[in-house]
Amino acid sequence: MIEYKGGKEYWNGRKCDSNFVFRTLADMFPQDYELYIKESKEYKKKHIVLHCLNCNYDWVNYETDISTAQCPTCKSMKFLKL
């Protein structure tokens, strides 16, 4: 179960990133693709989700200023906002 603490999402004490959340949403709605897409869009509206152009990793950026954001896996600063 996802827990909310201080406005952030945690799974078993670890902060969730968008890859994890989208996989969780897919598991929650395995037979209902339209509901999965709706929930994914709602998630993107409420969070700053970035996509790394170097390694294709998606993550949630909790800082409001994305000019200094780095990919958590490869440390690249080349990304797109989803």
C-alpha positions as CSV (number, residue, x, y, z in Angstrom):
1,M,0.0,0.0,0.0
2,I,1.2,3.5,-0.8
3,E,1.4,5.8,2.3
4,Y,1.4,9.5,2.2
5,K,3.7,11.4,4.6
6,G,4.3,15.1,4.3
7,G,2.7,15.2,0.9
8,K,5.1,12.5,-0.5
9,E,4.3,8.9,-1.4
10,Y,6.1,6.0,0.3
11,W,6.0,2.3,-0.2
12,N,7.4,0.3,2.7
13,G,9.3,3.4,3.9
14,R,10.9,4.2,0.5
15,K,10.0,7.3,-1.5
16,C,8.1,6.4,-4.7
17,D,9.1,7.5,-8.1
18,S,6.9,7.7,-11.2
19,N,8.1,4.4,-12.6
20,F,7.0,2.6,-9.4
21,V,3.7,4.5,-9.3
22,F,2.8,3.8,-12.9
23,R,3.6,0.1,-12.4
24,T,1.4,0.1,-9.3
25,L,-1.4,1.7,-11.2
26,A,-1.1,-0.9,-14.0
27,D,-1.3,-3.6,-11.3
28,M,-4.3,-2.0,-9.8
29,F,-6.2,-1.8,-13.1
30,P,-5.0,-4.8,-15.2
31,Q,-8.2,-5.2,-17.1
32,D,-9.2,-1.6,-17.4
33,Y,-6.7,0.3,-19.6
34,E,-8.9,3.4,-19.8
35,L,-9.0,3.7,-16.0
36,Y,-5.2,3.2,-15.9
37,I,-4.7,6.0,-18.4
38,K,-7.1,8.3,-16.5
39,E,-5.3,7.6,-13.2
40,S,-1.9,8.1,-14.9
41,K,-3.0,11.5,-16.3
42,E,-4.3,12.6,-12.8
43,Y,-0.9,11.6,-11.3
44,K,1.0,13.6,-13.9
45,K,-1.2,16.7,-13.2
46,K,-0.5,16.5,-9.4
47,H,3.2,15.8,-9.7
48,I,6.3,17.0,-11.6
49,V,7.2,13.9,-13.6
50,L,10.5,14.1,-15.6
51,H,11.8,11.8,-18.3
52,C,15.5,11.3,-18.7
53,L,16.6,11.6,-22.4
54,N,19.8,9.6,-21.6
55,C,18.5,6.5,-20.0
56,N,14.7,6.8,-20.4
57,Y,14.0,6.7,-16.7
58,D,10.9,8.6,-15.4
59,W,10.9,10.1,-11.9
60,V,9.0,12.5,-9.7
61,N,10.8,15.7,-9.0
62,Y,9.7,17.0,-5.6
63,E,11.5,20.4,-6.0
64,T,9.6,23.2,-7.7
65,D,12.7,24.3,-9.5
66,I,13.6,21.8,-12.2
67,S,16.6,23.7,-13.6
68,T,18.9,21.8,-11.3
69,A,17.2,18.4,-11.5
70,Q,19.3,15.3,-12.2
71,C,18.2,11.8,-13.2
72,P,18.5,9.6,-10.1
73,T,20.0,6.7,-12.1
74,C,22.5,8.2,-14.5
75,K,22.8,11.8,-13.1
76,S,22.0,13.4,-16.5
77,M,20.5,16.8,-16.6
78,K,18.8,16.2,-20.0
79,F,15.1,15.5,-19.4
80,L,11.6,16.3,-20.5
81,K,8.7,17.2,-18.3
82,L,5.8,14.8,-18.8
